[in-house]
C-alpha cells in the first residue's frame, strides 16, 4: 500500500510545485512588458542601426541612467525588424515594436528555463520520493530569483547558461547544432569565451574549432546585409567598448550595483566616489593597483579552473566534464567586468551539484565547507529573495555590493567542496 501512495504523493506535490513556480514567473514576465529594462536599450540600438547610425557612441536613457549598448552589431541587426512595427504606445511609453520584442524575448527565456529544468532532471535524476521532492523544492528556490531578475531586466544570462549547457552536456562534439548557442553567446556578450577556452584546455579540438569558427562567422555575418564601411565602423566601436583593458572596465565608477571582482576592489580599496552608492574610504589604491590586482585575480581563477579540470579528468569520475563546466561558468560573474547580480545565475549549475550532494550525500552537511557555501549562497541572493526586503536594505545590499562578496565567499569555499569531491568524500548520484 505504501509503495502505491509514495509515487502518487510525489506526483501531486510536484504538480503543486510546478503550478506555484509558473504562477510566480508571471510576475516578472508581465512587469517587464511595461517597465524600462535593457531591452529598451537593445531596441534603441536597433533603431539607430536601421538609420545607419553608430549604436555605440551615445548612451541611452534608462530610468535616469545614461547606459551604453555593449552587445554585438549582429544582435542589433537581428532586432532591426521591431522598430519598423507600428509606433503607437502600448503602456508606459513602450511602443508596440518594443512591446512585441519584450513579449517574444520573455517567451523565449521561458523556453530556455524549461530546457534547463530538463537538463537538471537528466543529469541528477532525482528519485521519485520525499528526497526527490526536496531536491525539486530546493531547485525551485535556487532558480526562481535568477529567472525573476533576468526576465524583469531583459537580460541574456539565461540564454548564455542554456548555450553553455547545450554545448557541454552529453558527448562534446564539433557539430553546429551543439555549439551554436555557445557561439552566439560569445558574439552576444563575450562572456562564454571562457567556456570556449575550457574546450581548448579539455583538448576537445573539434568542438573548440566549431565554436571559434561559428563565433567568427557571426561577427562578420552583418557584412552580408549592411554597408561594409558602416559595419566596419560599428564593429570597431563595439570592440573598443568591450576592451577588457579599458579604464572603464578596470576602475568601475560610472554606474552602481556591479558585483565583479574589479567592482569590489574599486568599492573597497580605492576610496573613489561611485555614482549612486555610499563611499567607502578604507584604502586608496590607484588605477594601476586595481588593474594589477584584478588581472592577478583573473589569472588565479583561470589557474584554479584548469587545476580542477585536470584533477577531475585524471580521476575520471562520472559527470566530471559537466562538473568542470560548472566551475568555469561559476567564475565568470566575478572574473569579467561590469557584472550585475543577475549574472550570478551562472553559478547555478555548480549550486545544483552542491544541492545534489547535500540531499543524497548528507555527510557534506557536517563539514565546515558546507556552512561557508551556505553563507556565500545567502549573501549572493541564491537563498534569500532580496527583492522582498525593504527598499533601504536593498539599497545597502546593492550599494555595498554584498552579492559580489557572497559570490566570492561561495567560490572560496567551493574549492574545499571540490577537493572533498575529488577525494570521494561527497559521492553524488549521477547516471
Secondary structure as UniProt FT lines:
FT   HELIX           2..33
FT   HELIX           38..50
FT   TURN            51..52
FT   STRAND          60..62
FT   TURN            63..64
FT   STRAND          65..67
FT   HELIX           73..78
FT   TURN            79..81
FT   HELIX           82..84
FT   STRAND          89..91
FT   TURN            92..93
FT   STRAND          94..95
FT   HELIX           96..124
FT   HELIX           130..152
FT   TURN            153..154
FT   HELIX           157..168
FT   HELIX           176..189
FT   TURN            191..192
FT   HELIX           193..201
FT   TURN            202..203
FT   HELIX           205..220
FT   HELIX           221..224
FT   HELIX           228..241
FT   TURN            244..245
FT   HELIX           247..249
FT   HELIX           261..269
FT   TURN            275..276
FT   HELIX           287..315
FT   TURN            318..319
FT   HELIX           320..335
FT   HELIX           341..347
FT   HELIX           348..360
FT   HELIX           362..366
FT   HELIX           368..379
FT   TURN            380..381
FT   HELIX           386..388
FT   HELIX           391..399
FT   TURN            400..401
FT   HELIX           402..422
FT   TURN            423..424
//
